[in-house]
Amino acid sequence: AQACFGQKGTARGYLAAHLRMPPQRLPRGILPDGIDVPEGTDIMQFCRDLAESGAEFAEQFDREHPKFHQGNPTAVPLGGDRIPESLAAAMGGEAQVKNWRDLPDAPLSLEDDYGPEYKRLMDAHRTLNDCKKAIAVVNKPVEIAMKLRVQYKEAEGEDKSAYESRLKGAENDRDGALEAATVTILNMGSDVISDRCRNCVEDVVKKGKFEFIDKETYGEYIQVLKGANQEIFMDQKRILQKIKEIKKAVKERSNRVDEDSAVQAEAAPGGA
């Protein structure tokens, strides 16, 4: 019993000895889930250090404590009357300015101007991206019209009248979605989209209005949508290549101008 229970050979002594042992893991909530202290860390000492650190941090914000604002009772200046000392040290000579409103404005970072052709191509690239997204979801109104057509295929009497009314509304929604998704791209110039792309987009509208009666033919239409988006993507790649060429040409011209200016400065009287 003495070997089994330890202190005084009693179960109470055994439990008391183990209850006095420090915990080997932090309670949940002290650290984020999945984060733990290194193996072998004294958990009790870690908790004491954590509590002490938290108390010291809180003392900086206790107005009654000597460590409030690190012992500096000066209120934070408002309204631009003066620059805080910590900021003034980082600013160097400009710190002599007493009112921050008198400091010079930082220059705005201007985008490089690559010319009107660059802007036109960038706009076209964004427009094609929007059209591609619209075409990708136009299958939904087409599918709704197809399901109504199949659902009421054998309808008669009042059911048929109700079917025809619902189907007409669904087809109007479908046609509107097809028009909205493709009208922009079909009106773009041939220098932006290829004839192949234009034909694929026209098929999206034409075949989207087909009276689908089964999922097999509807599945073929999904391939039409994918084909159109692939052609749009290829045209976007061609436009992007033109954009890169414009940027490269502008930068090369800018570098030549800089080099010429440097040469002229050296050749001028008093140059290096």
C-alpha positions as CSV (number, residue, x, y, z in Angstrom):
1,A,0.0,0.0,0.0
2,Q,2.9,2.4,0.9
3,A,4.4,1.8,-2.6
4,C,1.1,2.2,-4.3
5,F,-0.4,5.3,-2.5
6,G,2.8,7.2,-1.6
7,Q,2.4,9.7,1.2
8,K,1.3,8.0,4.5
9,G,0.1,5.0,2.5
10,T,-3.4,6.5,2.0
11,A,-5.4,7.3,-1.2
12,R,-5.9,10.8,0.2
13,G,-2.1,11.3,0.4
14,Y,-1.7,10.1,-3.1
15,L,-4.3,12.5,-4.5
16,A,-2.9,15.4,-2.5
17,A,0.6,14.9,-3.8
18,H,-0.6,14.8,-7.4
19,L,-3.0,17.8,-7.0
20,R,0.0,19.9,-5.9
21,M,1.9,19.1,-9.1
22,P,2.0,22.1,-11.5
23,P,-0.2,21.7,-14.7
24,Q,1.7,20.6,-17.8
25,R,-0.5,22.4,-20.3
26,L,-2.1,25.9,-20.4
27,P,-5.8,26.1,-19.9
28,R,-7.7,26.7,-23.2
29,G,-8.1,30.4,-24.0
30,I,-4.7,31.6,-22.8
31,L,-3.2,31.1,-26.2
32,P,-4.9,30.7,-29.6
33,D,-6.0,27.2,-30.6
34,G,-3.2,25.2,-32.0
35,I,-0.5,27.3,-30.3
36,D,1.3,25.9,-27.3
37,V,4.4,26.7,-25.2
38,P,7.6,24.8,-26.0
39,E,8.0,21.4,-24.4
40,G,9.6,21.7,-20.9
41,T,8.2,25.2,-20.2
42,D,7.3,25.9,-16.6
43,I,3.6,26.5,-17.0
44,M,3.1,28.2,-13.7
45,Q,6.1,30.6,-14.3
46,F,4.8,31.3,-17.8
47,C,1.4,32.3,-16.4
48,R,3.0,34.5,-13.8
49,D,5.2,36.2,-16.4
50,L,2.1,36.7,-18.7
51,A,0.1,38.2,-15.9
52,E,3.0,40.6,-15.0
53,S,3.4,41.6,-18.6
54,G,-0.3,42.4,-18.9
55,A,-0.3,44.4,-15.7
56,E,2.7,46.5,-16.9
57,F,1.0,47.1,-20.2
58,A,-2.2,48.3,-18.4
59,E,-0.3,50.6,-16.1
60,Q,0.6,52.8,-19.1
61,F,-3.1,53.7,-19.6
62,D,-4.0,54.1,-15.9
63,R,-4.1,57.9,-15.3
64,E,-3.5,57.3,-11.6
65,H,-0.3,55.3,-12.1
66,P,3.2,56.9,-12.2
67,K,3.9,55.0,-15.5
68,F,0.9,56.6,-17.3
69,H,2.3,57.5,-20.8
70,Q,5.7,56.4,-19.6
71,G,5.7,59.1,-16.9
72,N,5.1,62.0,-19.3
73,P,1.9,63.8,-18.2
74,T,1.8,66.2,-21.3
75,A,-1.4,65.8,-23.1
76,V,-1.4,64.7,-26.8
77,P,-1.5,67.9,-28.8
78,L,-4.6,68.4,-31.0
79,G,-5.5,70.8,-33.7
80,G,-2.0,71.2,-35.2
81,D,-0.7,73.5,-32.4
82,R,2.6,71.7,-32.2
83,I,4.2,68.5,-33.4
84,P,4.6,65.7,-30.8
85,E,8.2,65.3,-29.7
86,S,8.4,61.7,-30.9
87,L,7.4,62.8,-34.4
88,A,9.6,65.8,-34.3
89,A,12.7,63.6,-33.6
90,A,11.9,61.6,-36.7
91,M,11.4,64.7,-38.9
92,G,14.7,66.4,-38.2
93,G,14.9,69.9,-39.4
94,E,11.3,70.1,-40.4
95,A,10.3,69.8,-36.8
96,Q,11.0,73.6,-36.4
97,V,7.7,74.1,-38.1
98,K,5.2,74.5,-35.2
99,N,2.1,73.9,-37.1
100,W,1.8,70.7,-39.1
101,R,-0.5,72.4,-41.6
102,D,2.5,74.5,-42.7
103,L,4.4,71.5,-43.7
104,P,4.7,70.9,-47.5
105,D,2.3,68.4,-49.0
106,A,3.8,65.1,-50.1
107,P,3.8,64.8,-53.9
108,L,1.1,62.7,-55.4
109,S,2.1,59.5,-57.2
110,L,1.0,59.9,-60.8
111,E,0.3,57.0,-63.1
112,D,2.5,56.7,-66.2
113,D,0.7,58.1,-69.3
114,Y,1.1,55.6,-72.1
115,G,-1.2,57.5,-74.5
116,P,-4.8,57.2,-75.7
117,E,-4.2,53.9,-77.6
118,Y,-3.0,52.2,-74.3
119,K,-6.1,53.5,-72.5
120,R,-8.4,52.3,-75.3
121,L,-7.0,48.8,-75.2
122,M,-7.1,48.7,-71.4
123,D,-10.8,49.6,-71.5
124,A,-11.4,47.0,-74.2
125,H,-9.7,44.3,-72.1
126,R,-11.9,45.2,-69.1
127,T,-15.0,45.2,-71.2
128,L,-14.2,41.7,-72.6
129,N,-13.7,40.5,-69.1
130,D,-17.1,41.7,-68.1
131,C,-18.7,40.1,-71.2
132,K,-17.0,36.8,-70.5
133,K,-18.5,36.8,-67.0
134,A,-22.0,37.6,-68.3
135,I,-21.8,34.8,-70.9
136,A,-20.7,32.3,-68.3
137,V,-24.0,32.6,-66.4
138,V,-26.4,33.1,-69.3
139,N,-27.2,29.4,-69.3
140,K,-29.4,29.8,-66.3
141,P,-32.3,31.6,-68.0
142,V,-31.9,29.3,-71.0
143,E,-32.2,26.3,-68.7
144,I,-35.3,27.7,-66.9
145,A,-37.1,28.1,-70.3
146,M,-36.1,24.5,-71.3
147,K,-37.4,23.0,-68.0
148,L,-40.8,24.8,-68.4
149,R,-41.1,23.5,-72.0
150,V,-40.4,19.9,-70.9
151,Q,-42.6,20.2,-67.8
152,Y,-45.7,21.2,-69.7
153,K,-45.1,19.4,-72.9
154,E,-48.3,17.3,-72.7
155,A,-50.4,20.0,-70.9
156,E,-54.0,20.6,-72.1
157,G,-56.8,23.0,-71.3
158,E,-56.2,25.5,-68.5
159,D,-52.9,23.9,-67.7
160,K,-51.7,24.6,-71.2
161,S,-52.8,28.2,-71.0
162,A,-50.9,28.7,-67.8
163,Y,-47.9,26.9,-69.2
164,E,-47.8,29.1,-72.3
165,S,-48.0,32.3,-70.2
166,R,-45.1,31.2,-67.9
167,L,-43.1,30.0,-70.9
168,K,-43.5,33.3,-72.7
169,G,-42.3,35.2,-69.6
170,A,-39.3,32.8,-69.2
171,E,-38.4,33.2,-72.9
172,N,-38.5,37.0,-72.6
173,D,-36.2,36.8,-69.6
174,R,-33.9,34.5,-71.5
175,D,-33.8,36.7,-74.6
176,G,-33.1,39.8,-72.5
177,A,-30.2,38.0,-70.7
178,L,-28.7,36.9,-74.0
179,E,-28.9,40.4,-75.4
180,A,-27.4,42.1,-72.4
181,A,-24.6,39.6,-72.2
182,T,-23.5,40.0,-75.9
183,V,-24.6,43.4,-77.2
184,T,-21.5,45.1,-76.0
185,I,-19.0,42.7,-77.5
186,L,-20.9,42.5,-80.8
187,N,-20.6,46.2,-81.2
188,M,-16.8,46.3,-80.6
189,G,-14.5,46.9,-83.6
190,S,-12.7,44.3,-85.5
191,D,-9.4,45.6,-84.2
192,V,-10.4,44.5,-80.8
193,I,-12.2,41.2,-81.4
194,S,-11.6,38.6,-84.1
195,D,-14.2,37.4,-86.6
196,R,-14.0,34.0,-85.0
197,C,-14.8,35.4,-81.6
198,R,-17.7,37.5,-83.1
199,N,-19.2,34.3,-84.7
200,C,-19.0,32.4,-81.5
201,V,-20.8,35.1,-79.6
202,E,-23.5,35.3,-82.2
203,D,-24.0,31.5,-81.8
204,V,-24.5,32.1,-78.1
205,V,-27.6,34.3,-78.9
206,K,-28.8,32.2,-81.9
207,K,-28.6,28.8,-80.3
208,G,-29.7,30.1,-76.9
209,K,-33.1,30.8,-78.4
210,F,-33.4,27.2,-79.6
211,E,-36.4,25.3,-78.2
212,F,-34.5,22.8,-76.2
213,I,-36.6,19.7,-75.2
214,D,-33.9,17.5,-73.7
215,K,-30.7,17.8,-71.6
216,E,-28.6,16.4,-74.4
217,T,-29.1,19.4,-76.7
218,Y,-28.9,21.7,-73.7
219,G,-25.5,20.2,-72.9
220,E,-24.4,21.0,-76.5
221,Y,-25.3,24.6,-75.8
222,I,-23.1,24.7,-72.7
223,Q,-20.2,23.8,-75.0
224,V,-21.1,26.8,-77.2
225,L,-20.8,29.0,-74.1
226,K,-17.5,27.6,-73.2
227,G,-16.2,28.0,-76.8
228,A,-17.3,31.7,-76.9
229,N,-15.5,32.4,-73.6
230,Q,-12.3,30.6,-74.9
231,E,-12.3,32.9,-78.0
232,I,-12.8,36.0,-75.8
233,F,-9.9,34.8,-73.7
234,M,-7.7,34.5,-76.8
235,D,-8.6,38.0,-77.9
236,Q,-7.8,39.3,-74.4
237,K,-4.4,37.7,-74.7
238,R,-3.8,39.5,-78.1
239,I,-4.9,42.8,-76.6
240,L,-2.7,42.3,-73.5
241,Q,0.3,41.7,-75.8
242,K,-0.4,45.0,-77.6
243,I,-0.6,46.8,-74.2
244,K,2.8,45.3,-73.2
245,E,4.3,46.5,-76.5
246,I,3.0,50.0,-76.0
247,K,4.4,50.2,-72.5
248,K,7.8,48.9,-73.6
249,A,8.0,51.4,-76.5
250,V,7.1,54.3,-74.2
251,K,9.7,53.3,-71.6
252,E,12.4,52.9,-74.3
253,R,11.6,56.4,-75.6
254,S,11.7,57.8,-72.0
255,N,15.1,56.2,-71.4
256,R,16.5,57.6,-74.7
257,V,15.3,61.1,-73.7
258,D,17.0,60.7,-70.3
259,E,20.2,59.6,-71.9
260,D,20.1,62.5,-74.4
261,S,19.5,65.0,-71.5
262,A,22.4,63.6,-69.6
263,V,24.7,63.9,-72.6
264,Q,23.6,67.5,-73.2
265,A,24.2,68.4,-69.6
266,E,27.7,67.0,-69.8
267,A,28.4,68.8,-73.0
268,A,27.2,72.2,-71.7
269,P,29.7,74.7,-70.3
270,G,30.4,73.9,-66.7
271,G,29.1,70.3,-67.1
272,A,30.9,67.4,-65.3
